Every structure is written in structure tokens, then in C-alpha cells.
């Protein structure tokens, strides 16, 4: 099957993103994709789920994902065509279940993606021969790229702030709940990270579903100013969500910490 992360979602993101105190000159807080270069990353995620839908009322998960982005064509606006590949993945759950077989099967499978120079995932195209389970997993990976606030893409003074509203999905075997990650983002200061001069960008705000606050999110990004790439994103998310499952309305309490780290 073929799946695509619809461009109309990106247009919505662009419509709700507003920046302040920005000087429209050469790009500084932007990605500088270089054709032919391969970027490598590690994502570490720790999640806790509590509720009557889980055995013993609680489920813990840990995932460590290594992946690469091979940069292809980069257009005049800085939009890049990249090839995503899962290099390896390790998965652990408190229920001591064997990892789904498709996790390892997807290692090395190419996924075409398009990123703007603000770090926004514009679109993604999956291989046509994926199973439904594998395609759903990759769809979750794609959507996860969209939960980190975009950077301004133009020169920004320290202290500049902007708003971002992005969709967040809580996906379970018994259903999916969507919320909006509505945060304030601030260019807090310049600081060195791993010996590189970076913009430290901080964000915090609420998760909103059906007009109601259901949780909170906060995070920190380190963006290399000269190299034009994100070196680290660390985030914490908490939520109390409800879904229709097993003939009734069930409550799930969710907590997650995640880091996305550049390896080169």
C-alpha cells in the first residue's frame, strides 16, 4: 500500500505559525541541507501509560531508534528531498512481549520525505509493498517528525518568540486520539553544545483536544547556527486522554520523555 503525509496538514501548520521580532535577511535559524550528505540521528523514547485498558493497569515502553536521512535534491527555497532509512531499533515493554516482527523487517527500507528549511516535514511517500502494520508504524514515525516546533527560517535576535500549533497523535491498538500541541517558542540564548555554537530554543505549552486542555508539553532544542542543523531536541509530554474502547469510555494517563540527537 502507499501512504502519504498530506500536504494540507502542512498548510494548516504554516497558517497558524506566527513569528515576532524577526528580521527578514539571510537565513540563520534554518536548516542548510546539502545535496549528497547523509545525516544520522538517534531517538530515545521512554513512555508510561496508565489505565484500565492495560494489563495490571500500567504499561511502560522504551525505544531506541537509529536512522539516517540521505539528502537528495535541494531547491532554491531550501526544500530538500531526503531518503529516510531505519538503521536499527531496540524496543522494550513491561508486558514482556516480543517486538513486532515488522520493526526489524523495516530496517533499510527507503522512505522518501520532503523537508522545508524550517524543519517542517512537507510530505512523505512510503514503498508500495508494505504490510498494513508496517505502513501504520512508519506513519507514526512520520507524524513524530511533525511534533517538534518549526524554527523561524530567518535571522532572529535572542529573545524573539513565536507561536506554534501542531497535531499530536496517541495511537493504541484500540484507537487513536488527536490533540493539538499549542506552544510558545522562544530563542532563549546562544550557547555551546558539543563544542558548536548553537541557538538554544525553548518551548512550552498545552495539549488541547476538542477545545479542552488534556496535557502539557515542554522541550529544548539546540540548533547549530553555522552548520544549519538541529543537534538535539529534548521533550517531556504529559496527558490525560479518553477514548472509546471495549464498549465504554476509558481514561489513559500518558507520560513521555524523548530525545532526538544528531550523530554527525
Protein Blocks (a to p, Z undefined) as FASTA:
>chain_A
ZZdddfklmmmmmmmpccehiacdddfbdcdddehiacddddddddddedjkbghhiacd
ddddddddddfdddfkopacdddddfbdcdddfklpacdfklmmmgopacdddddfkopa
fbdcddfkbcfklmmmmmmmmmmmmmpccdehiacdehiacddddddddddfkbccdddd
ddddddfbacdeehiacddddddddddeehiafbdcdddddddfklopafbdcddddddd
dddeehiacddddddddddddfZZ
